């Protein structure tokens, strides 16, 4: 299995190469969330809390089955409930398990300024290393899915790890194991795509013409994918991004601005060096001092000599 | 040391500023190690059990501290579904998935309790006391109310004044035995907690 924890393919804010000779030759891992099979029981939420030793605060009901209301530093996954009235006038209860998508091209990692606070393992998991986190919140800005949350307790960012500790020893994530309807499945990304294709074929035969797989190419594909009944309108599912991309600001800052500013700094230093070599430092001789003294004594401003 | 000229001061300040800027811009790579959280079940004791909630009776695996050595006091710290159990094959519902907090709940009932007639509080009693009391009262009630024959002379052998509420998380075998025992007493009112 290519799942050793130190098989790192990318690290945030690091210019030295990653220890990345070991690759996922037998396939990267993926979680497939079949929204068409989900009954919204929240066993995945509970299993996540249980395995990761998280207990969020008890919230208040805001008129929805959705509980808690939003993701938090202690709620890494959440069933989002949407009541959608389709054009035929029927109510559809769309339930989507929200959480980190484990993008192949992670915006959080790109935006992160702290070396090694966000890493991407060879198996595809994007993981936060909280001890390196400086709590700046750039990952929140960088994420096209609005997933990371900064803890109010320790000012560090938290999100789903895809149970990297379980996957590293060859087990499935806790949420996948618990799911009683089999809406959550786990395996190699290739196998999950095949499984999804079968599901989509079945859904199409049942009248869901627009059923499809959500594996957005804008972020290089994801290691958490959805089977949607309305793949043409992902936004129906509690605002799932139709075409997610890393924010242009993050791309500009980390893509162009950084090397540009480095070049400007280097040029400034170089220009300073050559100025020093050719012109030298600005020296003050006895004549200048005398002129200054005279000028001051006369009550005027010291006259400048070129 | 105290004689720092203006020029020296500016030199040091400038160098520090330049240095820190270079570090911020990533010219000084720091060690960036990464490791996943330690796998917490590696050598924990694994115990099979049945979920105590509904009649589906899912199999669960309970993981406890220590390797069952004499001096290690076991305490369950993680529960997940049993993949080898034919009923649930590793899955659990949200209640089953939260069993760990059921075990460690401060309000969990861990011993029999008795509330005397007219009393306003429960008092803890031992299992022996509880079982003796149940047996005594059952016998008393059965002796007083057992019906062997109806007034018409029909043999019924029934005991209608006591009922049995069985546990849901019972195996087939336990269910069979419970049924046999209760029916042999003549108990007809027989229900199961799973229906509640």
Interface residues (C-beta under 8 A of the other chain):
Chain A: X5 X6 X8 X11 X12 X13 X14 X15 X16 X41 X42 X43 X45 X46 X47 X49 X50 X51 X115 X116 X119 X121 X127 X129 X132 X161 X164 X165 X166 X168 X169 X174 X177 X178 X179 X180 X182 X258 X261 X262 X265 X269
Chain B: X18 X21 X22 X25 X26 X27 X29 X30 X31 X32 X33 X34 X35 X36 X37 X38 X39 X40 X42 X78 X79 X80 X81 X83 X88 X90 X91 X92 X93 X94 X96 X97 X98 X100
